[in-house]
Each structure stands twice: as structure tokens, then as C-alpha cells.
Amino acid sequence: MPAFVSLAFALLDPPSTAVARTRALLPELELELELGEEETAEDTTTLEGVLTVAGSPLRAWLRAYAQPGWTALTLDVEEDALDRLSREVGRPIVLTQLVELGARFVRTLGAPYVWFEEEAEADHEPSCFTGAEPLFGVSLLRADLPALGVALATPGLLRVERAEGVVIVWKRPDPVPHRTR
């Protein structure tokens, strides 16, 4: 099974609404994401499609996991495919476009956080985010979070950037841990 690099986020919606809201956002994105039909098994909805990054197509999966009163979502791309694209166009270009996509999820969908990491999972209920939760390789946080100061006090942060409505926190120069060793 391939390893994935994920943008993981959470919404206070049931899975069907969370998926519909995410799909409705897609035409507004600067990055193109075309998703196929939904497949639902147990408490998980999966849509497979193509994410266009730096003009190149990557297979992608949007997964929605039902949680009590909220939905955890991940947008996954295969790590090997991301690495190949990075060699072709440059890792900074690829990472920048994916961070911008995560920022759109924060701004447009109102997600309190987006984790950008290898095999990331949205495992914190969105309305209970305290800022004390562990941050990931790249963490995108809503700029108006009451707990933002707690998160920014995390030791060992590499850099912090601010964009419209979003604070981007880098714990490592790359979201894939073994690429920074």
C-alpha cells in the first residue's frame, strides 16, 4: 500500500454535508481537483479523482470519516507521485500550492486547522481545539482561533507565516518527516 501525504481537517458537519461543502468549493480553487463518484463503506466516504498541482495531474482521494457530531476529512496524494512531481518542478512550488489549498480549506470551509503531513489525520473535534494539541509538519490554523497563542508558543517551531485569515506554522521544512532527516 502506498504512503500518502495528506491535508487533514475537520468540520462540524455530518459526512454528507462536509463532502458536499468541500465539493462545492472545488470550482473556486486555484488548484484543480476533479473528483469521481462517492463510495461509502461503514462510516467512511471516499472520492477518488485528480488534483492538478503545478500543471501536472496527481491521483487524489478525498476521504470523510464520520465522528460523533463532526467529520474528519483528508485529501490524500501518493507520496511517490508527489516526490516525482517535486523533482520535475521543484519541491517549493509543490509545497506552496498544497499549503495554499489547505489555507483555502481554513478560509472558505471554516476549518479551525489543517494538518499537512505524511499520513495526517484530523483527530481533534473542531469546536474543542485548544491549541495545545500537537502541531504537525505544516499546520494551518484559523487566525481568529482563541487558542492561537497557545499553539504559537509550541517549542521548536521553524517559522510562522500569516496569510489572509490563516496562520501557517512550519515545524519542519517539509511535511514528510524522512525528507528532513
FENSULRA-V131290 format. One record per residue. N is the residue number from 0. RES is the residue in three letters. SS is DSSP state (alpha for helix, beta for strand, coil for the rest). PHI is phi as a letter, one per 20 degrees, with the letter a starting at -180 (none if undefined). NEAR is the number of other C-alpha atoms within 8 Angstrom. Layout:
# FENSULRA-V131290
{{N;RES;SS;PHI;NEAR} {N;RES;SS;PHI;NEAR}}
This chain:
# FENSULRA-V131290
{{0;MET;coil;none;2} {1;PRO;coil;f;6} {2;ALA;coil;e;9} {3;PHE;beta;d;10} {4;VAL;beta;d;15} {5;SER;beta;c;15} {6;LEU;beta;d;13} {7;ALA;beta;d;14} {8;PHE;beta;b;15} {9;ALA;beta;c;17} {10;LEU;beta;c;13} {11;LEU;coil;e;11} {12;ASP;coil;c;10} {13;PRO;coil;f;10} {14;PRO;alpha;g;12} {15;SER;alpha;f;7} {16;THR;alpha;f;8} {17;ALA;alpha;f;13} {18;VAL;alpha;f;9} {19;ALA;alpha;f;8} {20;ARG;alpha;f;9} {21;THR;alpha;f;9} {22;ARG;alpha;f;7} {23;ALA;alpha;f;7} {24;LEU;alpha;f;9} {25;LEU;alpha;g;10} {26;PRO;alpha;f;6} {27;GLU;alpha;e;5} {28;LEU;coil;f;9} {29;GLU;coil;f;5} {30;LEU;coil;e;9} {31;GLU;beta;e;11} {32;LEU;beta;c;9} {33;GLU;beta;d;8} {34;LEU;beta;d;9} {35;GLY;beta;e;7} {36;GLU;beta;f;6} {37;GLU;beta;f;8} {38;GLU;beta;c;7} {39;THR;beta;d;8} {40;ALA;beta;c;6} {41;GLU;coil;l;4} {42;ASP;coil;d;7} {43;THR;beta;c;10} {44;THR;beta;d;12} {45;THR;beta;c;11} {46;LEU;beta;c;12} {47;GLU;beta;d;12} {48;GLY;beta;a;11} {49;VAL;beta;c;12} {50;LEU;beta;d;12} {51;THR;beta;e;11} {52;VAL;beta;c;12} {53;ALA;coil;l;8} {54;GLY;coil;m;5} {55;SER;beta;d;7} {56;PRO;beta;e;8} {57;LEU;beta;c;12} {58;ARG;beta;f;10} {59;ALA;beta;b;12} {60;TRP;beta;c;13} {61;LEU;beta;d;11} {62;ARG;beta;c;12} {63;ALA;beta;c;14} {64;TYR;beta;d;11} {65;ALA;beta;f;11} {66;GLN;beta;c;7} {67;PRO;coil;f;5} {68;GLY;coil;n;7} {69;TRP;beta;b;14} {70;THR;beta;c;16} {71;ALA;beta;e;15} {72;LEU;beta;c;14} {73;THR;beta;c;15} {74;LEU;beta;d;11} {75;ASP;beta;d;13} {76;VAL;beta;c;13} {77;GLU;beta;f;13} {78;GLU;alpha;f;11} {79;ASP;alpha;f;8} {80;ALA;alpha;f;9} {81;LEU;alpha;f;11} {82;ASP;alpha;f;9} {83;ARG;alpha;f;8} {84;LEU;alpha;f;12} {85;SER;alpha;f;12} {86;ARG;alpha;f;8} {87;GLU;alpha;f;6} {88;VAL;alpha;d;9} {89;GLY;coil;o;9} {90;ARG;alpha;g;10} {91;PRO;alpha;g;7} {92;ILE;alpha;f;10} {93;VAL;alpha;f;14} {94;LEU;alpha;f;9} {95;THR;alpha;f;8} {96;GLN;alpha;f;11} {97;LEU;alpha;f;9} {98;VAL;alpha;f;10} {99;GLU;alpha;f;8} {100;LEU;alpha;f;11} {101;GLY;alpha;f;12} {102;ALA;alpha;f;11} {103;ARG;alpha;f;10} {104;PHE;alpha;f;12} {105;VAL;alpha;f;17} {106;ARG;alpha;f;12} {107;THR;alpha;e;7} {108;LEU;alpha;e;10} {109;GLY;coil;m;9} {110;ALA;coil;f;13} {111;PRO;coil;f;13} {112;TYR;beta;b;12} {113;VAL;beta;c;17} {114;TRP;beta;e;17} {115;PHE;beta;d;17} {116;GLU;beta;a;14} {117;GLU;beta;f;12} {118;GLU;coil;l;9} {119;ALA;coil;f;12} {120;GLU;coil;c;11} {121;ALA;coil;e;12} {122;ASP;coil;d;6} {123;HIS;coil;c;7} {124;GLU;coil;g;9} {125;PRO;alpha;g;12} {126;SER;alpha;e;6} {127;CYS;alpha;d;6} {128;PHE;coil;f;11} {129;THR;coil;d;7} {130;GLY;coil;n;9} {131;ALA;coil;e;9} {132;GLU;coil;f;7} {133;PRO;coil;f;4} {134;LEU;coil;e;9} {135;PHE;coil;d;11} {136;GLY;coil;g;15} {137;VAL;beta;c;15} {138;SER;beta;d;14} {139;LEU;beta;d;16} {140;LEU;beta;c;14} {141;ARG;beta;f;15} {142;ALA;coil;f;8} {143;ASP;coil;e;6} {144;LEU;coil;f;8} {145;PRO;coil;g;5} {146;ALA;coil;e;10} {147;LEU;alpha;g;12} {148;GLY;alpha;g;8} {149;VAL;alpha;f;10} {150;ALA;alpha;f;11} {151;LEU;alpha;f;8} {152;ALA;coil;e;6} {153;THR;coil;g;8} {154;PRO;coil;f;4} {155;GLY;coil;n;5} {156;LEU;coil;f;11} {157;LEU;coil;f;9} {158;ARG;beta;a;7} {159;VAL;beta;c;9} {160;GLU;beta;c;7} {161;ARG;beta;d;8} {162;ALA;beta;c;7} {163;GLU;coil;g;5} {164;GLY;coil;m;10} {165;VAL;beta;c;13} {166;VAL;beta;d;12} {167;ILE;beta;d;12} {168;VAL;beta;d;14} {169;TRP;beta;d;13} {170;LYS;coil;e;13} {171;ARG;coil;c;11} {172;PRO;coil;f;8} {173;ASP;coil;b;10} {174;PRO;coil;f;12} {175;VAL;coil;e;10} {176;PRO;alpha;g;11} {177;HIS;alpha;f;5} {178;ARG;alpha;f;6} {179;THR;alpha;d;8} {180;ARG;coil;e;4}}
